Amino acid sequence: MGASRIFVARMAGLTVFGPDGARIGKVRDVVTTLRVDATPPRVLGLVVELSSRRRIFVPMLRVADVDPTAVTLASGSVSLSGFHQRPNETLVLGQLLDAPVTLRDSGEPAMVVDAAIEPTRSRDWVVARLAVRSGPRRLSRRSGVSVLPWNAVRGLTLSDRQGTEGLLSVFDAMRPADVAAALSELPRKRQHEIVDALDDERLADVFEELSENDQRELIGHLDVERAADVLEAMSPDDAADLLGELDAEEARRLLGLMEPEESEPVRRLLTYEARTAGGLMTPEPIVLRPDATVAEALAHVRNPDVPPALASMVFVCRPPSATPTGRYLGCVHAQRLLREAPFELVAGLVDSELAQLEPGATIDEITRYFAAYNLVAGPVVDAEDHLLGAVTVDDLLDHLLPDGWRDQPAGRVVEFGSTTGEESRA
């Protein structure tokens, strides 16, 4: 790149050339993501107007150089599909300039008159600085202009510029963990509006990623019937963790409202100490009978509803297959399944030598177990050789990290664009 900081207003109308010098069009705007927090938003790319007046999107990774007179692309291959703005995007020239903001330090009103984009070490570009004119909205052009960091102003975050419907549209394409991180940054009133609008399955996925504080507050916002429905949709281990954060009377009431087949595994988990293998495990690993084939096992592993860590291993048991199972015979790693013929029986592939976790195993013992055997999942087996469930490495990390780690913004990336490059406009 020819420049380390570029003011977007100066890019308007610049000619865009291909790597061979062929003229492609002119820059009409810069597309950025929207964010909930005050971190500088990422630049996705440019809106370029062709000679036919069609406007297309050019990913920022395709831009090789920007100088005061032109923009040069690294590749002459660009999509000619017309540009359509998405709910999670802002046009810097069309929507950011002239936007009213408030200076964080003084609370003084101001107006954005320009924005500067800068490259990062990861080859992304961000809107790092804003040129603002402070004072009343209608003020003289002679008023002073200051160049400030993006986070020095209020009024430009996703929640500032989007209503609840717009936020839901953005959240619809995001991972539950990212929705949870974004939700935690919103005011309580907006959180309640989002929670009320999400369906039970989606809300359950988001609840599993929320901090304990947010879980307690938001479960209290729901009426008890819906709270019980959301708990039913959650993984039993996550539902048990949430109930463990509530007072005993409220937890009993919610358990009583859940369907018996949904509440039973949760009740079993609540009988174990929270920081033991029994308290951390999921009671729903992949369990197969000895006469199951490799093809059947792989079908379970491929199920997109099975978390990756649980899909790394299948457990072979005598009937019954629901936990607590019949006699535990051993496990088969997913990698081993991939190396065998589909018609082979899993009984012939069982690893019966792998050590098992007792339900009372402590956090330290579980940590050493995963480190010693290089695993991401491990069986929890009782004294009578019944498989009770499986502990996964993500369950362990949740309890190894300090209390309240989900509340720490440094550990959460809250960004609302897709991946960089062409995929961001796929």
Secondary structure, DSSP 4 states (H G I P E B T S, - for coil): ---S-EEGGGTTT-EEE-TTS-EEEEEEEEEEE--SSSSPPEEEEEEEE-TTS-EEEEEGGGEEEEETTEEEES-S----SBP---TTEEEIIIIITT-EEEETTT--EEEEEEEEEEE-TTS-EEEEEEEEEESSSS--TTS-EEEEEGGGEES-SHHHH--HHHHHHHHTTS-HHHHHHHHHHS-HHHHHHHHHHS-HHHHHHHHTTS-HHHHHHHHHHS-HHHHHHHHHHS-HHHHHHHHHHS-HHHHHHHHHHS-HHHHHHHHHHHTS-TTBHHHH-BS---EE-TT-BHHHHHHHHH-TTS-TTGGGEEEEESSP-SSS-SBEEEEEEHHHHHHS-TTSBGGGG-B--S--B-TT-BHHHHHHHHHHHT-SEEEEE-TTSBEEEEEEHHHHHHHHSPTTGGG-GGG-----S--SGGGGG-
